[in-house]
Amino acid sequence: MRYRRLQNGKWVHVDGKTYHQHDVRAMASFETSEMRMICSGGVDRSLSVLTFTDRGENLRVLPPVPQERVVKLASESRILLNWSDNHIRLWRVEQITNHEFAGEQIENRYLLEMELNHEENISTAAISPNGEYLLIATLTFIKLFALTPDEATSKLTVEQLGEFPHGARLATFTADGDKIVLVTPDSEVQIHPFLDPDAMTVQLPFSGDRGDYITQIAVSPDGVTFAFASSTSMVVIQSFDPDIPPIMLPQPSSAVTSLTFLTPELISLTLADRNRLLLFEHQDGQWELHPWCKNAENMPAQIVITVDKCLGTFITNNDTSRIWMWGANWLAWIQPDGQKTIQRVPVDPEEGKKEMKKEMILKEEYPHWINYRYREVLLVDCLESTSESIEMVVVERPRHEVLEDITEPRFYRHDFGS
């Protein structure tokens, strides 16, 4: 509801609009000399950001997708891991026998469902690539489990192997599944070779500025190095050998939204500003920025103006000539080494200017493709690929399913009028 104060000091109702499909439970405002902003969130799990400027008002509704990743894929064992609140779910992705009608033949088979008997919610979880080990963490404790398939029921049996005396915000296994890489709530990186009882745990304190913390972590496919990014966009590549000093990449001015080792010699990171893709190649002991990434104008315009930020990157069949990118409602690929062609591209309209059609211009662009058919995407990754076929996994959480899970009634509902 919007009210305006008259010259006599009296407040009058101007208008009212509905930005949520259920009750609003939280609201915050922010004001500067150039703009005013109101943010609201509620039971429908969506966040609405209403901005007021001299040019008008602009509404941005963020999709109900978690800010941290809650789905992971163990491609070797074809197992998907999902966690929410204090629940853990595992299911296997069946083999596709006919790629032409794959969508009609895939059946997700649940393997395991667990509920922790703790009031604290799960902060992160991880599964080994072979599907034999499961790690569940909160901010105060970490539990490690062994997973064994039951041939009679095709389910998984669980056996707890141990518990860590501290919590974690991020966790992952190495490609061989013999080490666990943790990021504690204090942003200390810990390496646990849990399969070797004689090996020592490596602890690497975070050396960032005060208030800075680790937001992303990635492990190379060969298990030799790992990398992490912080809230101030500091990106560090560290060897598992503590005697080798870490390498710090050039620090971008925008937030890092994803960090991935595409190959042991190629790492990708994406930025919140213009969905920019940065590729760093390992050459002569140094990590050098790919020549294509040195010019921000090389990014395709359609990806640049996409408002939902990139959440991950991957490649298929070890082909680094095509980089796949995905966000909350889109999937795309770019060929940085391809030949430019003249294409009709959209121009981002001015902020606050509402037009039915975006202006189109002719521009030379690198080969790319983007699709907006997906909704509330939680994960996109390559499950298996060859030179002849590609098998991908797309995990969606449609908005209507989110609303269907809401059982509590509305606090207030209009019976008449708009």
Secondary structure, 3 states (H helix, E strand, C coil): CEEEECCCCCEEEEECCCCCCCCEEEEEEEECCCCEEEEEEECCCCEEEEEEECCEEEEEEECCCCCCCCEEEECCCCEEEEEECCEEEEEEECCCCCHHHHHHHCCEEEEEEEECCCCCCCCEEEECCCCCEEEEECCCCEEEEEEEEECCCCEEEEEEEEEECCCCCEEEECCCCCCEEEECCCCCEEEECCCCCCCCCEEECCCCCCCCCEEEEEECCCCCEEEEEECCCCEEEEECCCCCCCEECCCCCCCEEEEEEEECCEEEEEECHHHCEEEEEEECCEEEECHHHHCHHHCCHHHHCCCCCEEEEEEECCEEEEEEEEECCCEEEECCCCCCEEEEEECCCCCCCCCCCCCEEEEEECCEEEECCCCCEEEEEEEEECCCCEEEEEEECCHHHHHHCCCCCCCCCCCCCC
